[in-house]
Amino acid sequence: DALPISLTVSVWWNDNKRTDKAEFSKSNDGYIARRDNEPALYLIDNKAIDDILEANKAIKPAVSAKK
């Protein structure tokens, strides 16, 4: 069964040669997480996801250097 997705996180590393993706869905006890292409589900507490969502608000576009 598909989970209703609340948040998707993708990470690139190793000079963009490797990627990892996880999807998070809100549940009564926190969030259920699933890594892309893996059947296992993980329970994540609310605070961890709330911290990610709060940090996301601080992301701003890069400012170009003026000459």
C-alpha positions in Angstrom: 0.0 0.0 0.0 1.1 3.5 -0.8 1.7 5.9 2.1 0.4 9.5 1.8 3.7 11.4 1.4 4.2 14.4 3.7 7.9 15.0 3.0 10.5 13.6 0.6 14.2 14.1 1.3 16.9 13.4 -1.3 20.6 13.4 -0.6 23.5 13.3 -3.2 27.0 12.4 -2.2 30.3 11.0 -3.6 30.5 13.9 -6.2 26.8 13.3 -7.1 27.5 9.7 -8.1 25.3 8.3 -5.3 21.9 9.3 -4.2 19.5 8.3 -1.4 15.8 9.2 -1.1 13.4 8.8 1.8 9.7 9.5 2.0 8.0 10.5 5.3 4.3 10.2 6.1 2.6 11.6 9.2 1.1 9.0 11.6 -0.4 9.2 15.1 2.9 8.3 16.8 5.2 10.5 14.7 6.2 9.9 11.1 6.6 6.6 9.1 9.7 6.7 6.9 10.7 4.5 3.9 13.9 4.6 2.0 13.5 4.5 -1.8 13.6 0.9 -3.1 13.4 -0.7 0.3 10.4 -2.4 1.9 11.3 -1.6 5.5 9.3 1.1 7.4 10.8 3.2 10.2 9.1 5.2 12.9 10.6 8.7 13.4 9.5 10.9 16.3 7.8 14.2 15.5 10.7 16.4 16.8 13.1 15.1 14.2 10.9 15.9 11.3 9.7 19.2 12.8 13.4 20.2 13.0 13.9 19.3 9.4 10.9 21.3 8.3 12.0 24.3 10.4 15.5 24.2 8.9 13.9 24.1 5.5 12.3 27.5 6.1 15.8 29.0 6.5 16.9 27.9 3.0 17.2 31.0 0.8 18.4 31.5 -2.8 22.0 32.2 -3.2 22.8 35.9 -3.6 25.0 36.6 -6.7 28.2 38.6 -6.0 27.9 42.2 -7.3 30.9 43.7 -9.1 
